[in-house]
Amino acid sequence: SDRARITVRDILAASPRQLVPQCGYQCMSCCRVFPTLWSLKIHIQHSSQEGYSCKVYYRRLKALWEKEHKEQEAASPQG
C-alpha cells in the first residue's frame, strides 16, 4: 500500500525531546502528553475520531524522511 505505516520508532524519531520528564510522551502534532508510548501511538492512530488527525503529521514526516534517505543514498558514492 502507498500509505506510510507509522511505527513506534517513527514516533520516537520525530523529536529527540519528545519524552517529557516525569509526565510521559508528547505528541509533536497536537502537543498533548500521554503517560506511555503505547497510549501515544493509539492516540495517533485514532486522532481522526476526535476531529483532527495527528496521523497526517506523522505520515508526512515519515514520507519526508524516506524521500531524504533515498536522495542521500542516490547522492552517496557507490563503491
Secondary structure as GFF3:
##gff-version 3
##sequence-region A 1 79
A	DSSP	alpha_helix	8	13	.	.	.	ID=ss1
A	DSSP	beta_strand	19	20	.	.	.	ID=ss2
A	DSSP	beta_strand	24	26	.	.	.	ID=ss3
A	DSSP	beta_strand	33	34	.	.	.	ID=ss4
A	DSSP	alpha_helix	37	46	.	.	.	ID=ss5
A	DSSP	three_ten_helix	47	50	.	.	.	ID=ss6
A	DSSP	alpha_helix	54	75	.	.	.	ID=ss7
###
